[in-house]
Amino acid sequence: MKLSPNFHLSEFTQSQTATRLMLDNTPGRAEVAALKLLCEKVLEPVRENYGRPVLISSGYRSPAVNRAIRGSRTSQHAKGEAADFEIAGVDNLRICQWMERRLNYDQLILEFYERGVPASGWVHVSYREPYRNQELTAKRVVRNGRRTTVYQNGIVG
């Protein structure tokens, strides 16, 4: 099923976890509608600007898949509102900066980017209405001997 001119539903539902654990990762009508909005409002403009495929690494997550990966109970992935992606050959920081200046979204998160390593990390974006246009940067840090994720306001490279 085509969600928009350059995106198919299968790109958002493929999941190694679902395959490995034999979990159903089929979205319902509401989730498909949300994925269409995400594609139309955010991902298609990104694809058009860069003229390259937007490679989805994580899209829709059924409740079972979300539990299996220990995702947040409030994850927008589980609502069909979010996707993690990269564009081969394009710096993830630059993608976020372009999106921040030109698009509306709910959340834009530069995840685990390392300055000077353009292909490091990935871009997380979500869309819903009303949207917040919230920007965050996720970094891994070690606290008390344990790795944890810290979110910082803004897109920080």
Residue pairs with C-beta under 8 A, 6 or more apart in sequence:
1 8
1 9
1 10
1 32
2 8
2 9
3 9
3 12
3 32
3 35
3 36
3 39
4 36
4 39
4 40
4 43
4 44
5 44
6 39
6 43
6 44
6 47
6 53
6 54
7 39
7 43
7 44
7 47
7 54
7 56
9 27
9 32
9 35
11 56
11 59
12 27
12 35
12 56
12 59
12 60
12 80
12 83
13 25
13 26
13 27
13 59
13 60
14 25
14 59
15 23
15 25
15 58
15 61
15 65
17 23
17 65
17 68
17 69
18 24
18 25
18 62
18 64
18 65
18 68
21 64
21 68
23 62
23 64
23 65
23 68
24 62
24 64
25 60
25 61
25 62
25 64
25 65
26 62
27 35
27 60
27 62
27 80
30 79
30 80
31 60
31 79
31 80
32 80
33 80
34 79
34 80
34 81
34 127
34 128
35 59
35 60
35 80
37 81
37 127
37 128
37 129
38 80
38 81
38 82
38 83
38 125
38 126
38 127
41 103
41 104
41 105
41 127
42 99
42 103
42 105
42 125
42 127
43 54
43 83
43 85
43 125
45 102
45 103
46 54
46 87
46 95
46 98
46 99
46 103
47 53
47 54
49 98
49 102
50 87
50 90
50 95
52 87
52 88
52 89
52 90
53 87
53 88
54 85
54 86
54 87
55 85
55 86
55 87
55 88
56 83
56 84
56 85
57 84
57 85
57 86
57 122
58 77
58 83
58 84
59 77
59 80
59 82
59 83
59 84
60 77
60 78
60 80
61 69
61 71
61 75
61 77
61 78
62 78
63 78
65 71
66 72
66 73
66 75
66 77
66 78
71 77
71 78
75 82
76 82
76 106
76 107
76 126
76 128
77 83
79 128
81 106
81 126
81 127
81 128
82 107
82 124
82 125
82 126
82 127
83 124
83 125
83 126
84 111
84 122
84 123
84 124
85 122
85 123
85 125
86 92
86 119
86 122
86 123
87 95
90 118
91 118
91 119
92 110
92 113
92 118
92 119
92 120
92 121
92 122
92 123
93 110
93 113
93 115
93 118
93 155
93 157
94 118
95 123
96 108
96 110
96 123
96 135
96 155
97 155
99 105
99 108
99 123
99 125
100 108
100 135
100 155
104 127
104 131
104 133
105 125
105 126
105 127
105 131
105 133
106 126
106 127
106 128
106 131
106 132
106 133
106 134
107 124
107 125
107 126
107 132
107 134
107 135
107 136
108 123
108 124
108 125
108 133
108 134
108 135
108 136
108 155
109 123
109 124
109 125
109 135
109 136
109 137
109 138
109 151
110 121
110 123
110 136
110 137
110 138
110 155
110 156
110 157
111 121
111 122
111 123
111 124
111 137
111 138
112 120
112 121
112 122
112 138
112 139
112 140
113 120
113 121
113 137
113 157
114 120
114 121
115 157
124 138
135 153
135 154
135 155
136 151
136 152
136 153
136 154
136 155
137 151
137 152
137 154
137 155
137 156
138 149
138 150
138 151
138 152
139 149
139 150
139 152
140 147
140 148
140 149
140 150
141 147
141 148
141 149
141 150
142 148
